[in-house]
């Protein structure tokens, strides 16, 4: 329902905290920003939406999507919106939604598919990029270790182009815990590493594995010893001499396409 608001409307108060992740977590909320992301949030219906805050122009552009949101759509001027939120990256459109009260039960792990395990990836841009890559290349979902950046941080969601809101995912304590759970569902655990003693990607890809869990670590120090030891395979992407590593999002895309893409034509 559309509600035109002014600066003293109490419904704007939570939006004064959109740049404060601890406050949002304490109140069980996360922020979706930008027209495309908010549109995908309303479409997925996985998350309860507290309210949406938009400018008149954004409201006009998203009217059909917002009509199905089943929440208050607060409309104010662009100047007031920037004053309230303190930033202008949202193209006049923000939403506050509820973090899930219950964890994902992981029922989706029972399918033949690829999944990603993100272990200690602290950069929210990389987390968002990995979700976007996973969605684009048909991965079934992601497992996120406790040391990884929050997928529901607004920057992660924005970089993912809303894929965080569409793909299933849940958190695990460690890469070892992820491997144990995945192995129980018949997954082959594949650790992606630049180490020279790792198997080249093409060799493993030729096996056409049915269920693959690709474990990815932070740029710089890479995967922990624990993550490497819990894997069934250590795999590397061949690179030109003098190059030490790839961006983790790029590496994940190459590996997913090779391991889980369509079989090459005869």
C-alpha positions as CSV (number, residue, x, y, z in Angstrom):
1,X,0.0,0.0,0.0
2,X,1.4,3.4,-1.0
3,X,1.9,5.8,1.9
4,X,3.3,9.4,1.3
5,X,5.5,10.3,4.2
6,X,7.3,13.3,5.6
7,X,10.5,13.7,7.7
8,X,8.7,13.2,11.0
9,X,6.9,10.0,10.1
10,X,8.0,7.3,12.6
11,X,8.0,4.6,9.9
12,X,11.2,6.2,8.5
13,X,13.1,5.7,11.8
14,X,14.6,2.2,10.8
15,X,15.9,3.7,7.6
16,X,18.2,6.0,9.6
17,X,20.2,2.8,10.5
18,X,20.6,1.3,7.0
19,X,24.4,2.0,7.2
20,X,24.7,0.3,10.6
21,X,25.0,-3.5,10.2
22,X,25.1,-4.3,14.0
23,X,21.9,-2.4,14.5
24,X,20.2,-4.2,11.6
25,X,21.3,-7.6,12.8
26,X,20.2,-6.8,16.4
27,X,16.7,-6.0,15.0
28,X,16.6,-9.1,12.7
29,X,16.7,-6.9,9.5
30,X,18.7,-6.6,6.3
31,X,18.6,-4.0,3.5
32,X,17.9,-4.4,-0.2
33,X,18.9,-1.4,-2.3
34,X,18.3,-0.6,-5.9
35,X,15.3,-1.1,-8.2
36,X,16.4,-4.4,-9.6
37,X,17.3,-5.9,-6.2
38,X,14.1,-4.7,-4.6
39,X,12.1,-6.1,-7.5
40,X,13.8,-9.5,-7.0
41,X,13.1,-9.3,-3.3
42,X,9.4,-8.9,-3.9
43,X,9.4,-11.6,-6.5
44,X,11.2,-14.3,-4.5
45,X,8.8,-14.3,-1.5
46,X,11.4,-16.0,0.6
47,X,11.8,-13.1,3.0
48,X,9.2,-11.1,4.9
49,X,9.4,-7.4,3.9
50,X,8.9,-4.8,6.6
51,X,8.5,-1.9,4.3
52,X,9.8,-0.3,1.1
53,X,11.1,3.3,0.8
54,X,11.0,4.9,-2.6
55,X,11.0,8.2,-4.5
56,X,8.0,9.0,-6.7
57,X,10.1,8.1,-9.8
58,X,11.1,4.7,-8.4
59,X,7.5,4.1,-7.3
60,X,6.3,4.7,-10.9
61,X,9.0,2.4,-12.3
62,X,8.2,-0.4,-9.9
63,X,4.5,0.0,-9.4
64,X,3.5,-3.5,-10.7
65,X,6.1,-5.2,-8.5
66,X,5.4,-3.2,-5.4
67,X,1.7,-3.9,-5.8
68,X,2.4,-7.5,-4.9
69,X,4.7,-6.8,-2.0
70,X,2.0,-6.9,0.7
71,X,3.7,-4.2,2.7
72,X,3.8,-0.5,3.2
73,X,5.5,1.4,0.3
74,X,6.7,4.6,1.8
75,X,7.1,7.4,-0.8
76,X,9.2,10.6,-0.2
77,X,11.3,13.1,-2.1
78,X,14.8,12.2,-3.2
79,X,16.2,14.9,-0.9
80,X,14.5,13.4,2.1
81,X,15.5,9.9,1.2
82,X,19.1,10.9,1.1
83,X,18.8,12.8,4.3
84,X,17.3,9.8,6.1
85,X,19.7,7.1,4.8
86,X,22.9,9.1,4.5
87,X,23.9,7.7,1.1
88,X,22.8,7.7,-2.5
89,X,23.6,4.3,-4.0
90,X,20.1,3.0,-4.2
91,X,18.5,4.8,-7.2
92,X,15.7,6.0,-5.0
93,X,14.7,2.6,-3.8
94,X,15.3,0.7,-0.5
95,X,13.6,-2.1,1.4
96,X,13.9,-3.5,4.9
97,X,13.3,-7.2,5.1
98,X,13.4,-9.9,7.9
99,X,16.3,-12.2,8.3
100,X,15.1,-15.8,8.3
101,X,13.9,-16.9,11.8
102,X,14.9,-20.5,11.1
103,X,17.9,-21.8,9.2
104,X,17.7,-23.3,5.8
105,X,17.1,-27.1,6.2
106,X,19.4,-27.9,3.3
107,X,16.8,-30.2,1.6
108,X,18.1,-28.9,-1.7
109,X,21.4,-30.8,-1.2
110,X,19.7,-34.0,-2.4
111,X,19.8,-33.0,-6.0
112,X,22.5,-33.7,-8.6
113,X,24.1,-30.3,-8.9
114,X,27.1,-28.2,-8.1
115,X,27.3,-26.2,-4.9
116,X,29.8,-23.6,-3.6
117,X,31.4,-23.5,-0.2
118,X,32.7,-20.1,0.8
119,X,35.4,-20.4,3.4
120,X,36.7,-17.2,5.1
121,X,35.9,-14.8,2.2
122,X,35.7,-11.5,4.0
123,X,35.1,-9.2,1.1
124,X,31.4,-8.6,0.6
125,X,31.9,-7.7,-3.1
126,X,33.5,-11.1,-3.6
127,X,30.7,-12.8,-1.7
128,X,28.1,-11.1,-3.8
129,X,30.0,-11.8,-7.0
130,X,30.2,-15.5,-6.1
131,X,26.4,-15.7,-5.6
132,X,25.9,-14.0,-9.0
133,X,28.3,-16.4,-10.7
134,X,26.7,-19.4,-9.0
135,X,23.3,-18.3,-10.2
136,X,24.5,-17.7,-13.7
137,X,26.2,-21.1,-14.1
138,X,23.4,-23.1,-12.5
139,X,24.8,-23.9,-9.1
140,X,22.2,-25.3,-6.7
141,X,23.2,-23.3,-3.6
142,X,26.0,-22.2,-1.3
143,X,27.3,-23.1,2.1
144,X,28.8,-20.2,4.0
145,X,31.4,-20.7,6.8
146,X,31.2,-18.5,9.9
147,X,34.4,-16.7,8.9
148,X,32.8,-15.5,5.6
149,X,31.2,-12.0,5.1
150,X,27.4,-11.8,5.7
151,X,25.6,-12.6,2.4
152,X,22.7,-10.4,3.7
153,X,25.0,-7.3,4.1
154,X,23.6,-4.7,1.6
155,X,26.8,-4.6,-0.4
156,X,26.8,-8.3,-0.9
157,X,23.2,-8.3,-2.0
158,X,23.8,-5.4,-4.4
159,X,26.9,-6.9,-6.0
160,X,25.0,-10.2,-6.4
161,X,22.3,-8.4,-8.4
162,X,19.8,-10.0,-6.0
163,X,21.1,-13.6,-6.4
164,X,21.6,-13.8,-2.6
165,X,17.8,-13.5,-2.4
166,X,17.2,-16.2,-5.0
167,X,19.6,-19.0,-4.3
168,X,19.3,-21.2,-1.3
169,X,22.2,-21.0,1.2
170,X,23.0,-21.7,4.9
171,X,25.9,-21.2,7.3
172,X,28.2,-23.8,8.7
173,X,30.8,-23.5,11.4
174,X,33.8,-24.5,9.2
175,X,34.9,-26.0,5.9
176,X,35.3,-29.4,7.7
177,X,31.6,-29.2,8.8
178,X,30.6,-28.3,5.3
179,X,32.5,-31.3,3.8
180,X,31.0,-33.7,6.3
181,X,27.5,-32.7,5.5
182,X,28.1,-32.6,1.8
183,X,29.8,-36.0,1.7
184,X,26.8,-37.5,3.4
185,X,24.8,-36.4,0.4
186,X,27.2,-37.9,-2.1
187,X,29.2,-34.8,-3.1
188,X,32.8,-34.9,-4.2
189,X,34.6,-32.1,-2.3
190,X,36.8,-30.0,-4.6
191,X,39.2,-27.5,-3.1
192,X,40.3,-24.8,-5.6
193,X,43.9,-23.8,-5.0
194,X,46.8,-22.3,-7.0
195,X,49.2,-24.8,-5.4
196,X,51.6,-26.4,-8.0
197,X,50.9,-29.9,-6.6
198,X,47.2,-29.7,-7.2
199,X,45.5,-31.5,-10.1
200,X,44.8,-29.4,-13.2
201,X,41.1,-28.5,-13.6
202,X,40.7,-30.2,-17.0
203,X,41.7,-33.6,-15.6
204,X,39.0,-33.6,-13.0
205,X,36.5,-32.0,-15.4
206,X,36.9,-35.0,-17.7
207,X,35.4,-37.3,-15.0
208,X,32.0,-35.4,-15.3
209,X,31.2,-35.7,-11.6
210,X,27.5,-35.9,-10.7
211,X,27.6,-33.9,-7.4
212,X,30.4,-31.3,-6.9
213,X,31.1,-29.0,-4.0
214,X,33.6,-26.4,-5.0
215,X,35.4,-25.0,-1.9
216,X,36.7,-21.4,-2.3
217,X,38.9,-19.3,0.0
218,X,39.9,-15.7,0.5
219,X,42.3,-14.1,-2.0
220,X,45.8,-13.8,-0.5
221,X,46.2,-16.6,1.9
222,X,43.7,-18.9,0.1
223,X,42.1,-21.9,1.7
224,X,43.1,-23.0,5.2
225,X,45.0,-26.3,5.8
226,X,41.8,-27.6,7.4
227,X,39.8,-26.9,4.2
228,X,42.4,-28.5,2.0
229,X,42.7,-31.6,4.1
230,X,38.9,-32.0,4.2
231,X,38.6,-32.1,0.4
232,X,38.6,-35.1,-1.9
233,X,40.4,-33.3,-4.6
234,X,42.8,-30.3,-4.8
235,X,42.4,-28.6,-8.2
236,X,44.2,-25.7,-9.8
237,X,43.5,-23.5,-12.9
238,X,46.5,-23.4,-15.2
239,X,47.8,-19.9,-15.6
240,X,50.4,-18.0,-17.6
241,X,53.9,-17.8,-16.1
242,X,54.5,-15.0,-13.6
243,X,50.8,-14.8,-12.5
244,X,50.2,-16.1,-8.9
245,X,46.4,-16.2,-8.7
246,X,43.0,-15.2,-10.1
247,X,40.3,-13.2,-8.4
248,X,38.2,-15.7,-6.5
249,X,35.0,-14.8,-8.5
250,X,36.7,-15.3,-11.8
251,X,38.3,-18.6,-10.6
252,X,34.9,-19.9,-9.4
253,X,33.3,-19.1,-12.8
254,X,36.0,-20.9,-14.7
255,X,35.9,-23.9,-12.4
256,X,32.1,-24.1,-12.3
257,X,31.9,-24.0,-16.1
258,X,34.5,-26.7,-16.5
259,X,33.2,-29.1,-13.8
260,X,29.5,-28.6,-14.1
261,X,28.8,-27.2,-17.5
262,X,27.4,-29.2,-20.5
263,X,29.5,-32.0,-21.8
264,X,31.5,-30.9,-24.9
265,X,30.0,-31.8,-28.3
266,X,31.4,-34.9,-30.1
